[in-house]
Amino acid sequence: MRELASVAPWRDKLAAAAGTRVSIEGAEWYYELLRSSCTQVDLWRTTYYHPLRPLAGGGNAVVEWFKGSGLRPFLEPLDDGERAAYLMRYSAAVNSAYPSLSDGTVLLPFPRLFIVAVR
Protein backbone atom coordinates (compact mmCIF):
# COMPACT_ATOMS: atom_id res chain seq x y z
CA MET A 1 0.00 0.00 0.00
CA ARG A 2 2.59 2.51 1.15
CA GLU A 3 5.12 1.53 -1.50
CA LEU A 4 2.67 1.97 -4.36
CA ALA A 5 1.31 5.19 -2.83
CA SER A 6 4.82 6.69 -2.86
CA VAL A 7 5.18 6.65 -6.65
CA ALA A 8 3.57 8.56 -9.49
CA PRO A 9 0.79 9.11 -10.29
CA TRP A 10 -0.53 8.68 -6.71
CA ARG A 11 2.29 10.27 -4.72
CA ASP A 12 0.72 13.71 -4.28
CA LYS A 13 -2.80 12.53 -3.43
CA LEU A 14 -1.67 9.74 -1.10
CA ALA A 15 1.22 11.41 0.73
CA ALA A 16 -0.80 11.64 3.95
CA ALA A 17 -2.31 8.14 3.70
CA ALA A 18 0.83 6.29 4.83
CA GLY A 19 0.95 8.46 7.95
CA THR A 20 -2.49 7.29 9.04
CA ARG A 21 -1.22 3.78 9.77
CA VAL A 22 -0.40 3.25 13.44
CA SER A 23 3.20 2.29 14.08
CA ILE A 24 3.62 -0.84 16.18
CA GLU A 25 6.77 -1.13 18.23
CA GLY A 26 8.95 -4.23 18.45
CA ALA A 27 9.09 -6.69 21.33
CA GLU A 28 12.17 -5.01 22.80
CA TRP A 29 10.34 -1.70 23.16
CA TYR A 30 7.45 -3.27 25.08
CA TYR A 31 9.84 -5.26 27.26
CA GLU A 32 11.80 -2.13 28.16
CA LEU A 33 8.57 -0.29 28.90
CA LEU A 34 7.29 -2.96 31.30
CA ARG A 35 10.35 -4.51 32.93
CA SER A 36 11.02 -1.77 35.49
CA SER A 37 7.49 -1.94 36.91
CA CYS A 38 6.93 -5.71 36.67
CA THR A 39 8.41 -8.76 38.36
CA GLN A 40 8.04 -10.84 35.21
CA VAL A 41 7.50 -10.05 31.53
CA ASP A 42 6.87 -12.82 29.01
CA LEU A 43 6.71 -12.04 25.30
CA TRP A 44 6.19 -14.22 22.29
CA ARG A 45 5.34 -13.78 18.65
CA THR A 46 2.94 -16.02 16.76
CA THR A 47 1.86 -15.90 13.15
CA TYR A 48 -1.65 -17.06 12.36
CA TYR A 49 -2.40 -17.96 8.76
CA HIS A 50 -5.87 -16.96 7.63
CA PRO A 51 -6.96 -18.99 4.58
CA LEU A 52 -8.72 -16.69 2.14
CA ARG A 53 -10.90 -18.66 -0.23
CA PRO A 54 -10.77 -17.83 -3.90
CA LEU A 55 -13.94 -15.70 -3.90
CA ALA A 56 -12.09 -13.10 -5.92
CA GLY A 57 -9.36 -15.39 -7.23
CA GLY A 58 -5.95 -15.82 -5.64
CA GLY A 59 -4.33 -12.73 -4.20
CA ASN A 60 -7.41 -10.70 -5.10
CA ALA A 61 -8.99 -12.21 -1.98
CA VAL A 62 -6.24 -10.44 0.00
CA VAL A 63 -7.06 -7.16 -1.75
CA GLU A 64 -10.76 -7.59 -0.94
CA TRP A 65 -9.86 -8.34 2.70
CA PHE A 66 -7.89 -5.10 3.07
CA LYS A 67 -10.38 -2.88 1.23
CA GLY A 68 -12.38 -2.68 4.44
CA SER A 69 -9.43 -1.78 6.63
CA GLY A 70 -5.85 -0.88 5.67
CA LEU A 71 -6.60 0.18 2.11
CA ARG A 72 -9.33 2.65 3.04
CA PRO A 73 -7.05 5.69 3.63
CA PHE A 74 -5.33 4.95 0.32
CA LEU A 75 -8.53 4.60 -1.73
CA GLU A 76 -10.66 7.42 -0.29
CA PRO A 77 -8.64 10.35 -1.73
CA LEU A 78 -8.74 8.89 -5.26
CA ASP A 79 -11.41 9.41 -7.88
CA ASP A 80 -12.98 6.36 -9.55
CA GLY A 81 -10.43 6.13 -12.38
CA GLU A 82 -7.44 6.60 -10.09
CA ARG A 83 -8.86 4.07 -7.63
CA ALA A 84 -9.30 1.47 -10.36
CA ALA A 85 -5.74 2.01 -11.62
CA TYR A 86 -4.30 1.87 -8.08
CA LEU A 87 -6.20 -1.33 -7.31
CA MET A 88 -5.05 -2.93 -10.57
CA ARG A 89 -1.37 -2.28 -9.74
CA TYR A 90 -1.84 -3.19 -6.07
CA SER A 91 -3.59 -6.43 -7.03
CA ALA A 92 -0.73 -7.37 -9.35
CA ALA A 93 1.80 -6.79 -6.55
CA VAL A 94 -0.29 -8.74 -4.02
CA ASN A 95 -0.80 -11.64 -6.43
CA SER A 96 2.97 -11.82 -6.83
CA ALA A 97 3.59 -11.68 -3.06
CA TYR A 98 0.80 -14.11 -2.08
CA PRO A 99 0.74 -17.02 -4.51
CA SER A 100 -2.36 -19.18 -4.60
CA LEU A 101 -2.30 -22.76 -3.36
CA SER A 102 -3.51 -25.59 -5.60
CA ASP A 103 -7.18 -24.95 -4.69
CA GLY A 104 -6.91 -21.17 -5.23
CA THR A 105 -6.74 -20.37 -1.50
CA VAL A 106 -4.24 -17.78 -0.29
CA LEU A 107 -2.73 -18.00 3.19
CA LEU A 108 -2.63 -14.51 4.67
CA PRO A 109 -0.13 -14.29 7.56
CA PHE A 110 -1.25 -12.40 10.69
CA PRO A 111 1.77 -11.92 13.00
CA ARG A 112 0.85 -11.15 16.61
CA LEU A 113 2.94 -10.18 19.63
CA PHE A 114 1.65 -11.43 22.97
CA ILE A 115 2.71 -9.97 26.32
CA VAL A 116 2.01 -11.21 29.85
CA ALA A 117 3.30 -8.87 32.55
CA VAL A 118 3.13 -9.57 36.29
CA ARG A 119 3.52 -6.77 38.83
C-alpha atoms as one frame of an Amber mdcrd trajectory, in Angstrom:
protein
   0.000   0.000   0.000   2.592   2.513   1.148   5.121   1.525  -1.504   2.668
   1.971  -4.364   1.309   5.194  -2.835   4.816   6.689  -2.856   5.178   6.655
  -6.648   3.570   8.562  -9.493   0.794   9.109 -10.286  -0.531   8.680  -6.710
   2.287  10.267  -4.723   0.724  13.706  -4.278  -2.798  12.530  -3.431  -1.675
   9.743  -1.104   1.223  11.410   0.729  -0.799  11.640   3.949  -2.309   8.140
   3.696   0.826   6.285   4.828   0.951   8.461   7.949  -2.494   7.288   9.042
  -1.216   3.780   9.773  -0.401   3.246  13.438   3.197   2.288  14.078   3.619
  -0.842  16.178   6.772  -1.135  18.232   8.950  -4.231  18.449   9.089  -6.693
  21.330  12.169  -5.012  22.798  10.335  -1.696  23.163   7.449  -3.269  25.079
   9.840  -5.258  27.258  11.804  -2.130  28.164   8.574  -0.287  28.896   7.293
  -2.965  31.303  10.351  -4.507  32.930  11.023  -1.768  35.494   7.495  -1.936
  36.911   6.931  -5.711  36.671   8.411  -8.764  38.356   8.038 -10.841  35.207
   7.501 -10.051  31.532   6.870 -12.820  29.007   6.709 -12.037  25.299   6.191
 -14.222  22.285   5.340 -13.781  18.647   2.943 -16.021  16.757   1.861 -15.901
  13.153  -1.653 -17.063  12.363  -2.405 -17.962   8.762  -5.866 -16.962   7.625
  -6.958 -18.985   4.579  -8.721 -16.688   2.143 -10.898 -18.657  -0.228 -10.768
 -17.826  -3.904 -13.940 -15.702  -3.899 -12.094 -13.104  -5.922  -9.361 -15.385
  -7.232  -5.954 -15.820  -5.637  -4.328 -12.726  -4.196  -7.410 -10.700  -5.098
  -8.991 -12.207  -1.981  -6.243 -10.443   0.000  -7.061  -7.161  -1.745 -10.761
  -7.588  -0.942  -9.862  -8.345   2.705  -7.890  -5.098   3.068 -10.379  -2.880
   1.226 -12.384  -2.685   4.442  -9.426  -1.778   6.632  -5.850  -0.885   5.672
  -6.596   0.184   2.108  -9.328   2.655   3.039  -7.053   5.695   3.626  -5.330
   4.951   0.318  -8.528   4.596  -1.730 -10.664   7.416  -0.294  -8.640  10.355
  -1.729  -8.736   8.886  -5.262 -11.409   9.411  -7.881 -12.979   6.362  -9.550
 -10.432   6.132 -12.381  -7.437   6.601 -10.094  -8.860   4.069  -7.631  -9.297
   1.468 -10.365  -5.737   2.009 -11.621  -4.304   1.867  -8.085  -6.196  -1.334
  -7.307  -5.045  -2.929 -10.567  -1.367  -2.285  -9.741  -1.840  -3.189  -6.070
  -3.593  -6.434  -7.030  -0.729  -7.369  -9.352   1.799  -6.791  -6.553  -0.289
  -8.739  -4.024  -0.800 -11.642  -6.427   2.965 -11.824  -6.826   3.593 -11.678
  -3.059   0.804 -14.113  -2.080   0.745 -17.022  -4.512  -2.356 -19.183  -4.599
  -2.302 -22.756  -3.364  -3.508 -25.588  -5.595  -7.176 -24.951  -4.689  -6.907
 -21.171  -5.226  -6.744 -20.368  -1.500  -4.244 -17.775  -0.288  -2.734 -18.004
   3.188  -2.635 -14.509   4.673  -0.134 -14.292   7.562  -1.246 -12.400  10.692
   1.767 -11.924  12.998   0.851 -11.152  16.611   2.937 -10.184  19.627   1.651
 -11.433  22.975   2.714  -9.974  26.323   2.012 -11.208  29.850   3.297  -8.869
  32.554   3.127  -9.570  36.294   3.517  -6.770  38.830
